[in-house]
Amino acid sequence: MKTLLVAGFLALIVYQLAAALFYMLTDRGESKRAVNALTRRIGLSIALIGLVALGIATGVIEPHAVGA
């Protein structure tokens, strides 16, 4: 379940990044849709980092060494 939650957040982050690129190419600076999409992407990234930190602090997620 935790893997699906993280994967879902990552998918939403990539979607918001792609939406911002699309809005930048089509709007040509006439609207703030690209800025709003990038703002949502930053918010989702911060929320994901917070959830991972909370999961580590509560013991739901167990970090491991790289290559171990």
N, CA, C and O of each residue as an XYZ file, in Angstrom:
272
protein
N       0.815     -1.188      0.000
C       0.000      0.000      0.000
C       0.866      1.263      0.000
O       0.579      2.224     -0.713
N       1.929      1.247      0.810
C       2.798      2.422      0.867
C       3.521      2.643     -0.458
O       3.780      3.783     -0.842
N       3.844      1.569     -1.150
C       4.499      1.697     -2.446
C       3.555      2.317     -3.467
O       3.971      3.142     -4.280
N       2.291      1.923     -3.428
C       1.308      2.512     -4.332
C       1.097      3.991     -4.042
O       0.917      4.784     -4.966
N       1.116      4.367     -2.776
C       0.949      5.766     -2.400
C       2.112      6.607     -2.930
O       1.896      7.684     -3.485
N       3.323      6.127     -2.763
C       4.496      6.847     -3.255
C       4.480      6.894     -4.781
O       4.765      7.938     -5.369
N       4.154      5.783     -5.422
C       4.093      5.751     -6.882
C       2.998      6.689     -7.401
O       3.181      7.344     -8.427
N       1.878      6.755     -6.706
C       0.809      7.664     -7.092
C       1.240      9.121     -6.994
O       0.954      9.923     -7.883
N       1.924      9.453     -5.915
C       2.435     10.818     -5.774
C       3.420     11.141     -6.889
O       3.367     12.223     -7.473
N       4.325     10.199     -7.189
C       5.296     10.432     -8.257
C       4.605     10.600     -9.613
O       5.021     11.427    -10.424
N       3.563      9.825     -9.856
C       2.820      9.956    -11.110
C       2.145     11.322    -11.200
O       2.150     11.946    -12.260
N       1.567     11.787    -10.100
C       0.946     13.114    -10.091
C       1.979     14.218    -10.303
O       1.706     15.207    -10.983
N       3.154     14.049     -9.726
C       4.210     15.043     -9.897
C       4.643     15.113    -11.359
O       4.800     16.205    -11.906
N       4.837     13.965    -11.991
C       5.227     13.942    -13.404
C       4.111     14.503    -14.279
O       4.383     15.204    -15.253
N       2.855     14.200    -13.942
C       1.722     14.743    -14.699
C       1.693     16.267    -14.611
O       1.487     16.938    -15.622
N       1.896     16.817    -13.423
C       1.887     18.272    -13.271
C       3.042     18.907    -14.038
O       2.888     19.994    -14.594
N       4.190     18.247    -14.073
C       5.322     18.748    -14.836
C       5.015     18.750    -16.328
O       5.336     19.708    -17.031
N       4.393     17.677    -16.809
C       4.019     17.609    -18.223
C       2.935     18.635    -18.553
O       2.952     19.227    -19.632
N       1.998     18.850    -17.636
C       0.954     19.848    -17.866
C       1.562     21.242    -17.952
O       1.156     22.045    -18.792
N       2.526     21.535    -17.094
C       3.187     22.842    -17.140
C       3.908     23.038    -18.467
O       3.862     24.124    -19.045
N       4.574     21.995    -18.953
C       5.239     22.086    -20.256
C       4.225     22.334    -21.364
O       4.452     23.167    -22.241
N       3.118     21.621    -21.330
C       2.071     21.811    -22.335
C       1.531     23.237    -22.293
O       1.362     23.869    -23.336
N       1.263     23.744    -21.096
C       0.730     25.106    -20.977
C       1.750     26.140    -21.429
O       1.380     27.159    -22.012
N       3.038     25.890    -21.166
C       4.061     26.829    -21.617
C       4.121     26.882    -23.138
O       4.334     27.946    -23.719
N       3.935     25.735    -23.779
C       4.020     25.699    -25.234
C       2.778     26.254    -25.910
O       2.875     26.846    -26.985
N       1.612     26.074    -25.300
C       0.373     26.503    -25.961
C      -0.063     27.910    -25.579
O      -0.634     28.610    -26.416
N       0.182     28.349    -24.358
C      -0.318     29.654    -23.916
C       0.596     30.808    -24.310
O       0.140     31.947    -24.407
N       1.834     30.542    -24.530
C       2.812     31.565    -24.923
C       2.853     32.745    -23.948
O       2.982     33.895    -24.366
N       2.743     32.451    -22.643
C       2.849     33.490    -21.632
C       1.604     34.320    -21.420
O       1.665     35.354    -20.756
N       0.477     33.899    -21.964
C      -0.755     34.684    -21.854
C      -1.568     34.354    -20.608
O      -2.467     35.113    -20.247
N      -1.272     33.242    -19.945
C      -2.016     32.889    -18.737
C      -1.043     32.362    -17.682
O       0.147     32.191    -17.947
N      -1.565     32.111    -16.496
C      -0.740     31.638    -15.391
C      -0.923     30.147    -15.148
O      -0.597     29.656    -14.068
N      -1.440     29.418    -16.138
C      -1.672     27.985    -15.934
C      -0.379     27.221    -15.709
O      -0.350     26.294    -14.899
N       0.690     27.586    -16.406
C       1.973     26.893    -16.221
C       2.514     27.142    -14.811
O       3.026     26.225    -14.168
N       2.401     28.370    -14.339
C       2.872     28.695    -12.988
C       2.061     27.920    -11.950
O       2.620     27.401    -10.984
N       0.753     27.843    -12.150
C      -0.094     27.105    -11.214
C       0.249     25.616    -11.206
O       0.270     24.991    -10.145
N       0.518     25.045    -12.379
C       0.875     23.625    -12.454
C       2.208     23.366    -11.753
O       2.362     22.360    -11.060
N       3.164     24.266    -11.933
C       4.455     24.095    -11.268
C       4.325     24.281     -9.762
O       5.018     23.616     -8.992
N       3.442     25.179     -9.337
C       3.194     25.366     -7.909
C       2.587     24.112     -7.295
O       2.977     23.702     -6.202
N       1.630     23.501     -7.997
C       1.050     22.244     -7.505
C       2.102     21.140     -7.452
O       2.090     20.320     -6.534
N       3.014     21.110     -8.428
C       4.070     20.105     -8.434
C       4.973     20.268     -7.223
O       5.352     19.279     -6.595
N       5.318     21.492     -6.892
C       6.158     21.743     -5.714
C       5.425     21.324     -4.450
O       6.020     20.716     -3.559
N       4.140     21.644     -4.365
C       3.350     21.242     -3.199
C       3.281     19.732     -3.044
O       3.408     19.211     -1.935
N       3.079     19.027     -4.156
C       3.047     17.568     -4.108
C       4.404     16.997     -3.702
O       4.466     16.022     -2.954
N       5.480     17.593     -4.188
C       6.819     17.118     -3.824
C       7.075     17.300     -2.334
O       7.622     16.410     -1.681
N       6.681     18.451     -1.795
C       6.865     18.697     -0.368
C       6.010     17.729      0.449
O       6.459     17.207      1.470
N       4.777     17.493     -0.003
C       3.905     16.549      0.706
C       4.490     15.137      0.683
O       4.425     14.426      1.685
N       5.060     14.724     -0.449
C       5.665     13.398     -0.544
C       6.862     13.271      0.389
O       7.016     12.257      1.070
N       7.703     14.288      0.420
C       8.853     14.260      1.323
C       8.385     14.176      2.772
O       8.945     13.428      3.573
N       7.352     14.951      3.100
C       6.805     14.917      4.453
C       6.228     13.566      4.813
O       6.433     13.081      5.926
N       5.503     12.944      3.883
C       4.935     11.620      4.140
C       6.025     10.565      4.325
O       5.910      9.700      5.193
N       7.067     10.633      3.525
C       8.169      9.673      3.669
C       8.867      9.887      5.007
O       9.192      8.921      5.697
N       9.099     11.137      5.376
C       9.735     11.416      6.666
C       8.852     10.928      7.815
O       9.357     10.356      8.781
N       7.553     11.146      7.718
C       6.625     10.671      8.739
C       6.614      9.143      8.799
O       6.574      8.560      9.882
N       6.651      8.501      7.633
C       6.690      7.041      7.592
C       7.944      6.481      8.217
O       7.893      5.453      8.893
N       9.067      7.135      8.004
C      10.318      6.687      8.619
C      10.268      6.910     10.123
O      10.708      6.058     10.896
N       9.729      8.058     10.542
C       9.675      8.373     11.971
C       8.759      7.420     12.733
O       9.035      7.089     13.886
N       7.672      6.975     12.103
C       6.734      6.074     12.767
C       7.096      4.607     12.604
O       6.504      3.747     13.256
N       8.060      4.314     11.742
C       8.476      2.934     11.547
C       7.729      2.198     10.451
O       7.968      1.009     10.240
N       6.843      2.863      9.757
C       6.109      2.229      8.661
C       7.047      1.958      7.487
O       6.948      0.926      6.823
N       7.951      2.890      7.243
C       8.958      2.738      6.192
C      10.296      2.524      6.876
O      10.672      3.288      7.765
N      11.011      1.496      6.468
C      12.319      1.195      7.048
C      13.390      1.501      6.019
O      13.504      0.798      5.015
N      14.181      2.546      6.256
C      15.254      2.857      5.312
C      16.348      1.791      5.354
O      16.552      1.126      6.370
N      17.031      1.649      4.252
C      18.132      0.690      4.197
C      19.320      1.349      3.512
O      19.175      2.361      2.826
N      20.491      0.765      3.706
C      21.697      1.302      3.112
C      21.693      1.008      1.614
O      21.127      0.009      1.170
N      22.313      1.863      0.862
C      22.402      1.677     -0.579
C      23.309      0.485     -0.861
O      24.429      0.417     -0.355
N      22.827     -0.443     -1.661
C      23.606     -1.619     -2.010
C      23.605     -2.716     -0.968
O      24.335     -3.698     -1.102
N      22.810     -2.568      0.051
C      22.798     -3.591      1.113
C      21.777     -4.665      0.815
O      21.625     -5.606      1.594
